[in-house]
């Protein structure tokens, strides 16, 4: 690799032992990727040092604490070193439980105390405690062309596609190291040529609502797998929350980390510019037949229409989504045989509380939770057998993780199911 004088000095210990270990990890990582140099980054999103108690127990001989996990697990270090205050702008993504409603999620007091201890260590190291899969909704918004180092598939695809930031789908090791070294290997989506479109998807039916954008995203990922699609056609009413659901679905069904929408996303003013002169691959059509097939596939794990759990907030809900849900729930009550959990970030929950939305949600018998989701925490209400979602991503993951049935539909379908205990969703 070509290292700058500053990078050589960091590698050799000029900035301390922890930074040297971080540089060693990043150099090995870059060499494995075939990267020739690094790009500077001052926007890193990961889960530094946080771990369940059993991971700390594994490193008991090294102290069994945050310091041991950060050194041995995150930095892949042969020894335990003191971790200094983080120099790069860094944020902590979603965690494993709600800091207030952890008992309702079925978490133990021991697990909560470990969670709280890790959070104190995170904050003490100068890392922003955002605890969300949507950092761009909680204050971390890159600018176009900014080199980032982000974890979380739905955040990565949003950063690359909607904002025009530049990040690969990183892991906790590379992000933790980048927080110390402010470097990340210069490969993949950091390079211009890698960001060009590869396949074309022509959208022949109107796609306007969150529900429709989610199904199109699920189709897209299934069609192009982990390549870069260019979408053109009847895509309407572009909004942040619709891109949020589209990208999350495409990342789940196929591993998409970037997409272009002609005339919509910043690097695709036209189809031609999106491809940038690169050879075009396959051409896919999303029409009425494909739309129905996606709906049926997403609802293929639902049999019983007696819904005992509705989960909203994957990726974490935005304030406008919470406003909509509060309006749908106003004057209604969650059915005695059902539960409604809605997940968001702490920042958005604070706004929802100030705006009165949280009170409306609580009065209806629902719970507004933060920091996690049912797939990350594997927390569902006791006795859950059948769940409903307005997220294609959560429909993809939670039934498989928890061994339950699942239904996919509109937000209104889900609210109605929570209030009646019955699934009546259908494709119009």
C-alpha positions as CSV (number, residue, x, y, z in Angstrom):
1,X,0.0,0.0,0.0
2,X,1.0,3.6,-0.5
3,X,1.0,5.2,3.0
4,X,1.4,8.9,3.6
5,X,4.0,10.0,6.2
6,X,1.2,10.6,8.7
7,X,-0.2,7.1,8.1
8,X,3.2,5.6,8.6
9,X,3.7,7.5,11.8
10,X,0.3,6.3,13.1
11,X,1.2,2.7,12.1
12,X,4.4,3.0,14.0
13,X,2.8,4.2,17.2
14,X,3.3,8.0,17.1
15,X,-0.4,8.5,18.0
16,X,-0.5,5.8,20.6
17,X,-0.9,2.1,20.8
18,X,-4.7,2.0,20.0
19,X,-4.2,4.0,16.8
20,X,-1.3,1.8,15.8
21,X,-3.5,-1.3,16.3
22,X,-6.2,0.4,14.3
23,X,-3.8,1.1,11.4
24,X,-2.5,-2.4,11.5
25,X,-6.1,-3.8,11.1
26,X,-6.9,-1.3,8.3
27,X,-3.8,-2.1,6.4
28,X,-4.5,-5.8,6.5
29,X,-8.1,-5.1,5.5
30,X,-7.0,-2.9,2.6
31,X,-4.5,-5.4,1.3
32,X,-7.2,-8.1,1.4
33,X,-9.4,-5.9,-0.7
34,X,-6.7,-4.9,-3.1
35,X,-6.9,-1.3,-2.2
36,X,-3.7,0.8,-2.9
37,X,-4.3,3.6,-0.5
38,X,-6.7,5.1,2.1
39,X,-9.2,7.9,1.9
40,X,-9.7,10.2,4.9
41,X,-13.0,10.0,6.6
42,X,-14.6,12.1,9.4
43,X,-18.0,10.4,9.4
44,X,-18.1,6.9,10.9
45,X,-21.1,4.9,12.1
46,X,-20.7,1.6,13.9
47,X,-21.2,-0.2,17.2
48,X,-17.8,0.4,18.9
49,X,-17.0,-1.8,21.9
50,X,-20.6,-2.7,22.7
51,X,-21.3,-6.3,23.4
52,X,-23.5,-8.7,25.3
53,X,-22.2,-10.0,28.6
54,X,-21.1,-13.4,27.1
55,X,-18.6,-11.6,24.8
56,X,-17.1,-9.9,27.8
57,X,-17.0,-13.2,29.6
58,X,-15.0,-14.7,26.7
59,X,-12.4,-12.0,27.3
60,X,-12.4,-12.4,31.1
61,X,-8.7,-13.0,31.2
62,X,-8.2,-9.6,29.5
63,X,-10.4,-7.8,32.0
64,X,-13.8,-8.6,30.5
65,X,-14.7,-5.0,30.0
66,X,-15.3,-2.4,27.2
67,X,-11.6,-1.9,26.9
68,X,-11.0,-5.6,26.4
69,X,-13.7,-5.9,23.8
70,X,-12.6,-2.8,21.8
71,X,-9.0,-4.0,21.8
72,X,-9.3,-7.7,21.2
73,X,-12.6,-8.0,19.3
74,X,-13.0,-4.7,17.4
75,X,-9.3,-4.0,16.7
76,X,-8.3,-7.7,16.4
77,X,-5.3,-6.8,18.7
78,X,-3.0,-9.4,20.3
79,X,-3.0,-7.3,23.5
80,X,-5.3,-5.0,25.4
81,X,-4.6,-1.3,25.0
82,X,-6.1,1.9,26.4
83,X,-8.7,3.3,24.0
84,X,-8.4,7.1,23.7
85,X,-11.2,9.6,23.1
86,X,-12.3,9.2,19.5
87,X,-11.0,11.9,17.2
88,X,-13.3,11.4,14.2
89,X,-16.9,12.3,14.1
90,X,-18.5,9.0,15.1
91,X,-21.9,7.7,16.0
92,X,-23.2,4.5,17.6
93,X,-25.9,2.7,15.6
94,X,-28.8,0.6,17.0
95,X,-28.3,-1.4,20.2
96,X,-30.0,-4.4,21.7
97,X,-32.8,-2.9,23.9
98,X,-34.9,0.1,24.7
99,X,-33.3,2.1,27.6
100,X,-36.7,2.5,29.3
101,X,-38.9,-0.3,28.1
102,X,-36.4,-3.1,28.3
103,X,-38.5,-5.1,30.8
104,X,-41.4,-5.0,28.3
105,X,-39.0,-6.4,25.7
106,X,-38.2,-9.3,28.0
107,X,-34.7,-8.3,28.9
108,X,-33.0,-9.2,32.2
109,X,-31.7,-6.6,34.7
110,X,-28.2,-8.0,34.1
111,X,-28.5,-7.4,30.4
112,X,-29.7,-3.9,31.0
113,X,-26.9,-3.1,33.4
114,X,-24.4,-4.3,30.8
115,X,-26.2,-2.2,28.1
116,X,-26.0,0.9,30.3
117,X,-22.4,0.4,31.2
118,X,-21.4,0.1,27.5
119,X,-23.4,3.3,26.7
120,X,-21.4,5.2,29.4
121,X,-18.2,4.0,27.8
122,X,-19.4,5.0,24.3
123,X,-20.3,8.5,25.4
124,X,-17.1,8.8,27.5
125,X,-15.0,8.1,24.4
126,X,-16.7,11.0,22.5
127,X,-19.0,8.9,20.3
128,X,-22.5,10.2,19.5
129,X,-25.1,8.0,21.1
130,X,-27.6,8.0,18.3
131,X,-28.7,4.3,18.7
132,X,-30.5,4.1,15.4
133,X,-30.3,2.4,12.0
134,X,-31.2,5.8,10.4
135,X,-28.5,8.2,11.5
136,X,-29.5,10.5,8.8
137,X,-32.8,11.1,10.7
138,X,-31.0,11.8,13.9
139,X,-28.4,14.4,13.0
140,X,-25.8,12.6,10.9
141,X,-26.3,13.8,7.3
142,X,-23.2,13.6,5.1
143,X,-22.8,15.9,2.1
144,X,-22.6,14.7,-1.5
145,X,-19.2,13.2,-2.2
146,X,-18.2,12.9,1.4
147,X,-16.2,9.7,2.3
148,X,-17.9,7.8,5.1
149,X,-17.4,4.5,6.9
150,X,-20.8,3.2,7.8
151,X,-22.3,-0.1,9.0
152,X,-26.0,-1.1,8.6
153,X,-27.2,-2.1,5.1
154,X,-30.2,0.2,4.9
155,X,-28.1,3.2,6.1
156,X,-25.3,2.4,3.6
157,X,-27.7,2.3,0.6
158,X,-29.4,5.5,1.6
159,X,-26.0,7.3,2.0
160,X,-24.7,6.2,-1.4
161,X,-27.9,6.6,-3.4
162,X,-30.0,9.4,-1.9
163,X,-27.4,11.7,-0.3
164,X,-24.5,10.9,-2.7
165,X,-22.1,10.2,0.2
166,X,-19.6,7.4,-0.3
167,X,-19.3,4.3,1.8
168,X,-19.0,0.6,1.5
169,X,-21.0,-1.6,3.8
170,X,-18.4,-1.8,6.6
171,X,-18.2,-4.0,9.7
172,X,-17.7,-3.2,13.3
173,X,-14.0,-3.9,13.1
174,X,-13.3,-1.5,10.2
175,X,-15.6,1.2,11.6
176,X,-14.0,1.0,15.1
177,X,-10.6,1.2,13.6
178,X,-11.7,4.1,11.4
179,X,-12.9,6.0,14.4
180,X,-9.3,6.1,15.7
181,X,-7.4,6.4,12.4
182,X,-9.9,8.5,10.4
183,X,-9.0,6.4,7.4
184,X,-10.8,3.7,5.3
185,X,-9.6,1.7,2.3
186,X,-10.0,3.5,-1.0
187,X,-12.0,0.9,-2.9
188,X,-15.6,0.1,-4.0
189,X,-18.1,3.0,-3.7
190,X,-15.4,5.5,-2.8
191,X,-14.3,5.4,-6.5
192,X,-16.1,7.0,-9.4
193,X,-16.0,4.1,-11.7
194,X,-17.5,1.7,-9.2
195,X,-20.6,3.8,-8.8
196,X,-21.9,3.5,-12.4
197,X,-25.2,1.7,-13.1
198,X,-25.1,-2.0,-14.2
199,X,-28.6,-3.1,-14.9
200,X,-31.8,-1.3,-16.0
201,X,-35.2,-1.7,-14.4
202,X,-38.1,-0.2,-16.3
203,X,-41.1,0.6,-14.0
204,X,-44.3,0.2,-15.9
205,X,-46.8,0.6,-13.0
206,X,-47.3,3.6,-10.7
207,X,-45.1,3.5,-7.6
208,X,-46.1,6.3,-5.3
209,X,-46.7,5.1,-1.7
210,X,-44.3,3.7,0.9
211,X,-46.0,0.3,0.4
212,X,-45.4,0.4,-3.4
213,X,-41.8,1.7,-3.0
214,X,-41.1,-1.2,-0.6
215,X,-42.3,-3.8,-3.0
216,X,-40.4,-2.2,-5.9
217,X,-37.3,-2.3,-3.6
218,X,-37.8,-6.0,-2.8
219,X,-38.2,-6.8,-6.5
220,X,-35.1,-4.7,-7.3
221,X,-32.8,-6.5,-4.9
222,X,-34.1,-9.9,-6.0
223,X,-33.4,-9.0,-9.7
224,X,-30.0,-7.4,-9.5
225,X,-28.6,-9.1,-6.3
226,X,-25.6,-7.0,-5.1
227,X,-25.1,-4.9,-8.3
228,X,-26.1,-1.3,-9.1
229,X,-29.6,-0.9,-10.7
230,X,-30.8,2.1,-12.7
231,X,-34.6,2.6,-12.4
232,X,-36.7,4.5,-14.8
233,X,-40.4,4.9,-15.4
234,X,-43.4,5.5,-13.3
235,X,-41.7,6.3,-9.9
236,X,-43.6,9.1,-8.3
237,X,-43.7,11.2,-5.1
238,X,-40.1,10.7,-4.1
239,X,-39.6,11.4,-0.4
240,X,-37.0,10.5,2.2
241,X,-39.2,7.9,3.9
242,X,-39.9,6.2,0.6
243,X,-36.2,5.9,-0.3
244,X,-35.7,4.6,3.2
245,X,-38.1,1.7,2.6
246,X,-37.0,1.1,-0.9
247,X,-33.3,0.9,0.0
248,X,-33.9,-1.3,3.0
249,X,-36.0,-3.8,1.0
250,X,-33.4,-3.9,-1.9
251,X,-30.6,-4.4,0.6
252,X,-32.5,-7.3,2.2
253,X,-33.6,-9.3,-0.9
254,X,-30.4,-8.8,-2.8
255,X,-27.6,-6.9,-1.0
256,X,-28.0,-3.6,-3.0
257,X,-25.6,-0.9,-1.7
258,X,-26.4,1.7,-4.3
259,X,-29.1,2.5,-6.8
260,X,-29.9,5.2,-9.3
261,X,-33.3,6.6,-10.2
262,X,-33.4,8.6,-13.4
263,X,-34.2,12.2,-12.6
264,X,-34.5,11.5,-8.9
265,X,-31.2,10.5,-7.2
266,X,-28.3,13.0,-7.4
267,X,-25.9,11.0,-9.6
268,X,-28.6,10.1,-12.2
269,X,-30.1,13.2,-13.9
270,X,-30.7,10.8,-16.8
271,X,-30.4,7.1,-17.5
272,X,-27.4,7.8,-19.6
273,X,-25.6,9.6,-16.9
274,X,-26.4,6.9,-14.4
275,X,-24.7,4.3,-16.5
276,X,-21.8,6.7,-17.3
277,X,-20.8,5.0,-20.4
278,X,-20.4,1.6,-18.7
279,X,-21.7,-1.5,-20.5
280,X,-25.3,-2.2,-19.7
281,X,-26.3,-5.5,-18.3
282,X,-29.7,-7.0,-18.1
283,X,-33.0,-5.2,-18.6
284,X,-35.8,-6.0,-16.1
285,X,-39.4,-4.9,-16.2
286,X,-41.5,-4.2,-13.2
287,X,-45.2,-4.4,-14.2
288,X,-48.5,-5.6,-12.9
289,X,-47.5,-9.2,-12.9
290,X,-44.2,-8.6,-11.1
291,X,-46.0,-6.3,-8.6
292,X,-48.4,-9.1,-7.7
293,X,-45.7,-11.7,-7.5
294,X,-43.8,-9.5,-5.0
295,X,-46.9,-9.1,-2.8
296,X,-47.6,-12.8,-2.8
297,X,-44.0,-13.6,-2.1
298,X,-43.8,-11.2,0.9
299,X,-47.1,-12.7,2.2
300,X,-46.0,-16.2,1.6
301,X,-45.3,-16.8,5.3
302,X,-48.8,-15.8,6.5
303,X,-51.6,-18.3,7.1
304,X,-53.6,-17.4,10.2
305,X,-55.3,-14.0,10.0
306,X,-55.3,-13.7,13.8
307,X,-52.6,-11.2,14.3
308,X,-51.1,-10.9,17.8
309,X,-48.2,-8.6,17.0
310,X,-47.8,-5.6,14.7
311,X,-44.2,-4.1,14.4
312,X,-43.6,-0.8,12.7
313,X,-40.4,1.1,12.4
314,X,-38.0,-0.9,10.2
315,X,-35.9,1.1,9.3
316,X,-36.7,3.4,12.3
317,X,-39.7,5.6,11.8
318,X,-39.4,9.2,10.9
319,X,-41.3,12.0,12.6
320,X,-43.8,12.3,9.7
321,X,-44.5,8.5,9.9
322,X,-45.2,8.8,13.7
323,X,-47.5,11.8,13.0
324,X,-49.4,9.6,10.5
325,X,-49.6,6.7,12.9
326,X,-50.8,8.9,15.7
327,X,-53.6,10.2,13.5
328,X,-54.6,6.6,12.5
329,X,-54.6,5.6,16.2
330,X,-56.4,8.6,17.6
331,X,-59.6,7.5,19.3
332,X,-58.8,3.8,18.7
333,X,-57.4,1.0,20.9
334,X,-55.0,-1.9,20.3
335,X,-57.0,-5.1,20.5
336,X,-56.7,-7.1,23.7
337,X,-55.3,-10.1,21.8
338,X,-52.7,-8.0,20.0
339,X,-49.7,-5.8,20.6
340,X,-48.3,-2.8,18.6
341,X,-44.7,-1.8,19.0
342,X,-43.3,1.1,17.0
343,X,-39.5,1.6,16.8
344,X,-37.6,4.9,16.2
345,X,-34.5,6.7,17.3
346,X,-34.2,8.6,20.6
347,X,-34.0,11.9,18.8
348,X,-37.2,11.3,16.8
349,X,-39.0,10.0,19.9
350,X,-38.1,13.2,21.8
351,X,-39.7,15.2,18.9
352,X,-42.7,12.9,18.9
353,X,-43.2,13.4,22.6
354,X,-43.0,17.1,22.4
355,X,-45.5,17.0,19.5
356,X,-48.0,14.9,21.4
357,X,-47.7,11.9,19.1
358,X,-46.2,9.6,21.8
359,X,-49.1,10.3,24.1
360,X,-51.7,9.5,21.4
361,X,-49.8,6.2,20.7
362,X,-49.6,5.4,24.4
363,X,-53.3,6.1,25.0
364,X,-54.2,3.6,22.2
365,X,-52.2,0.9,24.1
366,X,-49.2,0.9,21.7
367,X,-45.5,1.2,22.7
368,X,-43.1,3.7,21.1
369,X,-39.6,2.1,21.5
370,X,-36.1,3.2,20.6
371,X,-32.6,1.9,20.0
372,X,-33.4,-1.4,18.4
373,X,-36.1,-3.4,16.6
374,X,-37.5,-6.9,17.0
375,X,-35.0,-8.4,14.5
376,X,-31.9,-6.9,16.2
377,X,-33.0,-7.7,19.7
378,X,-35.1,-10.8,18.9
379,X,-37.7,-9.4,21.2
380,X,-41.4,-9.9,20.5
381,X,-44.4,-9.9,22.9
382,X,-44.8,-13.2,24.7
383,X,-46.8,-15.8,22.8
384,X,-46.3,-14.1,19.4
385,X,-47.3,-16.5,16.6
386,X,-48.5,-14.1,13.8
387,X,-47.0,-10.7,13.1
388,X,-47.7,-7.9,10.6
389,X,-45.4,-5.3,9.1
390,X,-45.4,-2.3,6.7
391,X,-41.7,-3.0,6.0
392,X,-40.5,-5.5,3.4
393,X,-37.2,-5.7,5.2
394,X,-38.8,-6.8,8.5
395,X,-41.1,-9.2,6.7
396,X,-38.0,-10.7,5.1
397,X,-36.1,-11.2,8.4
398,X,-38.3,-11.5,11.5
399,X,-40.5,-14.5,10.6
400,X,-37.3,-16.4,9.6
401,X,-35.5,-15.4,12.8
402,X,-38.3,-16.0,15.2
403,X,-40.1,-18.9,13.5
404,X,-43.4,-17.0,13.3
405,X,-45.9,-16.2,10.5
406,X,-45.9,-12.7,8.9
407,X,-48.0,-10.4,6.8
408,X,-46.9,-7.4,4.8
409,X,-49.1,-4.5,3.9
410,X,-49.7,-0.8,4.1
411,X,-49.4,1.1,7.4
412,X,-53.2,1.4,7.5
413,X,-53.5,-2.4,7.1
414,X,-51.1,-2.8,10.0
415,X,-52.9,-0.3,12.3
416,X,-56.2,-1.9,11.5
417,X,-54.8,-5.4,12.3
418,X,-53.5,-4.1,15.6
419,X,-56.8,-2.6,16.6
420,X,-59.0,-5.6,15.4
421,X,-56.6,-8.5,15.9
422,X,-57.3,-9.6,12.3
423,X,-55.4,-9.3,9.1
424,X,-57.5,-7.9,6.2
425,X,-54.8,-6.6,4.0
426,X,-55.1,-7.1,0.2
427,X,-53.5,-5.9,-3.0
428,X,-55.7,-3.4,-4.8
